[in-house]
Amino acid sequence: MERIEFAAADGYPLAVHRFDPHGPVHGQVLIAPAMAVAQGFYAHFARWLASRGYVTWTFDYRGIGASRQGPLRRLKADLNDWLLKDYAALLAKLHADAPGQPLFVVGHSFGGQVAPLLPLRDKLAGLVNIAVGSGSTRHLTPRTRRSAPIMWHLLAPALCPVFGYFPGGRIGVVGDLPTGAMMQWRRWCLTPDYLLTGEPGAREAYASAGYPVLALTFADDELLHESGAKLIHGAYRHGRVDYRRIEPAQFGLSRIGHFGFFKPQSEARLWPPVAEWLDHAAGAARRGT
């Protein structure tokens, strides 16, 4: 593992880690985090992917984890900054540094939701979506749906002006977020089809994306209802979507939920099928099929 200081598209310093294989390289994988989740959460999975022959990269969006520079209230950043200045710029570096290698994204929740909006999406050999669905209120689990109005109509609009950012870490909700990112996410969540109706051009971007997708949705996801996962993945019209609904018991696990795929408990049972899918997609990319 090597830590790299990477300059985003506007020069903002991002914390990035690269995990290198010891043997032959089959391709590159960029792990795109969920909302407010620091890259360290993905380190074990990144090391494991490297052991399977993939140069694997993790990063923190600006204002998150090790990419947080100074007081968050001073940071003017929204989800478009995360997508276009951070995520897309790092993906462009990976492609430029090794243009002949198959390039993949593993997107966790937010990281997979926005993948069709990436400017270099046509360079992807594939996308692995983990717990990716709609965050619209109508697509939440019953328990989360009951608390959503408090989040969107009380906490977010009240706390962001007071603190200059959303102090989720302080109140135990989501995590600390720049105000711009929080309010844009709020807009998506308050529209019927999430970013498909909340972000201009998103539905069209999904419809025209052509990369293959492996989508793992978990029956015990505590946040997102499966109806939202089906909505999001149904928006792909040209890309081949391998949609898999995972029941924890069928893999000998008591719980997976929204975050459990990346925990060590899932290594023996859930990670090998993902590596097999990557190997197949990498081979297809090299053959040009």
C-alpha angles and dihedrals in degrees: 000000000000128000114223129190104221126189113224121223091279095040097262108150113244127191110234132175126201122202114199129202119236092220139028118343118235097180146304129281127196114198109212111201132230121249111302093350114136119227094245088076088068099044097100092051090045092054090049092051089050089054087056092056103269124125097226128200131196128185145170122236114238111285093022129101114322091355091068108112115189126320112354092220088071094055116098102198136137134181092275089059090052091048103041105025100035113020097033094043092053091047089052090053092052092051094045093049095050109015093165096056123090108254123212139178124212103200121195112201104302091021091061097037093064099039094102088060094060112117091222096045090122088067092061118108088197149331126232111202117200117192091340118162145120119304092200111130092245091057097053126103113264094257093049091043091058093055097040096086090057090052098046103033101034117016101039099044093040102043102040095064092045098049100024089237137039106277095207093148091058095051098034097246120127096310140270112319135177111256093243093053092046095050094046090050088049090056091052093048093051094055120084097243100032114227091353087073099016098058120055112244096008097116091049091048091054093047093053099041111114107186120109117257132207108198121192114191120181122221092215097048102147094204112035128048117223091242088072093050090053091049093052096045092042088062089071108095104169105024118084109245120203098195117192126182108205123209110197093221093058088062096042094255127130094208141005108159125160095320108024098092091075096048121100091250089072097051099095097040112027105029101059094062089053092051090049090053091049091049091052093047092046090052091049091049092052091049090047093237 
